[in-house]
Amino acid sequence: MPNLQRLNRAFDRIGTANNLDELIKQSILALRYDLGFDRAAYLEFDEKAKRQLGTWGTDASGALRDEHGFSDAVKARHTDICEKDPILLTEPASLHDLGEVVGIGWHIQSAVTSNDQILGWLYIDNLTHHRPLTDSELNQIRIFSNVFSQLIARNKAEQLLNKALNSLECHKTETEIANHQIQQLQAKLTGSQKMASLAEQMIGLIPISSRSVGNVLNFMSLLSPEQFHETDRPMLESARKSANRLARIFRHFDDKIHQATDNDSQTMPSLMVKHYWKDLFSEYFSETPHKLNVHIECESETITLPMVLLTLMLKELVSNALLHGLENSEAGEVSIQLKSAAESTMVIVEDSGWGLDECNYTDALKLFVTSKPNELLGSGLNVTRNYVERWLNGQLTLDKSPLGGLRCTLTIPTQQ
């Protein structure tokens, strides 16, 4: 199937990127040469300055161009599209090159978002060859934009994690022992950064992709060759093989991450864990009216935790509490608690929101179930449960919080 093959080539290309700037560059090349569109560009959103900033794009002839020095004002139409559809197709439209009108054709603006926050916009047009846009090409853009948004969001989250780790390095504790433990932690976490980054991407990408491929396979299982004209039967068989191949690829990456991160634990003072999580997650609350509390039992004791993977799980739970639990709250609270016992360690994330009815706890852990209307995805709690079971041999349970909202409890075996 040509469309699936083009997308496969595009995803293979962007999979070679090892940082955010390279990801954007390879994505523009994928749109230009693998998916065959005339021109493409990605502009980041500077929320404070209310401007969109150039990164990588293509010139009037379609050649790759470094556009990091370009900026343009953000208009209402740039932010309004996210409320209905992240992709806006305009035809006919004035086509621009670095702000100057250079032609007429169709123009696509695709918002790149994370948790309802705009990160930037992908722009695609047909300036060079003036080919009309087909429905299948528009669908390709939707699929590519969805995956691109996931990868941009994960790379942004990785930058946040690195910033928090760097703050740990500069953090001065009250004792020389704590300072020594921070240095040891930094050395151990540095070796896990590359895999942690891949793990973050796969948390979002594997369930989304597996669901899409799984839906295709389930649909194909209902089809029989007799339902197709003889000339179309080879195409059906080719589609089945391609979907099965993608499913094997996602399972392969999932296994690799699990093997590489198995038994990756760090030993440190409990107080350091508190400071680390407080510094890391406080930025999530910086532009909200809500507050974050982090409580660690026995702060003076030393604890052993799978810090990198456990923090990835907490990111999903804290984000879920902010976006869903406190969505309609004016001044809410999110609490993180760490409790360690001889046999198990519990990390509890709870909020003061409206919570869920007890009858909905089971449904909330299902894949792609969300309490938010008109959302394409609702994978956070299911993904967290899947990986805490697979990576940490633990479990995720839901119940009502004394704060009034939802309480999510991660229970893992105590590390020795």
Salt bridges, closest charged atoms under 4 A:
ASP21 OD1 - HIS68 NE2 2.78
ASP34 OD2 - ARG13 NE 2.67
ASP38 OD1 - HIS129 ND1 3.03
GLU44 OE2 - LYS156 NZ 3.48
ASP66 OD1 - HIS68 ND1 2.44
GLU67 OE2 - ARG65 NH2 2.96
ASP85 OD2 - ARG142 NH2 2.87
ASP97 OD1 - ARG39 NH1 3.45
ASP97 OD1 - ARG65 NH2 2.55
ASP116 OD2 - LYS372 NZ 2.65
ASP125 OD2 - ARG39 NH2 2.60
GLU137 OE2 - ARG131 NH1 3.18
GLU200 OE2 - LYS315 NZ 3.02
ASP254 OD2 - ARG390 NE 2.96
ASP255 OD1 - ARG390 NH2 2.55
GLU283 OE2 - LYS163 NZ 3.22
GLU299 OE2 - LYS274 NZ 3.01
GLU316 OE2 - ARG154 NH1 3.10
GLU327 OE2 - LYS372 NZ 3.80
ASP363 OD1 - LYS366 NZ 3.01
GLU375 OE2 - LYS372 NZ 3.46
ASP399 OD2 - ARG407 NH2 2.70
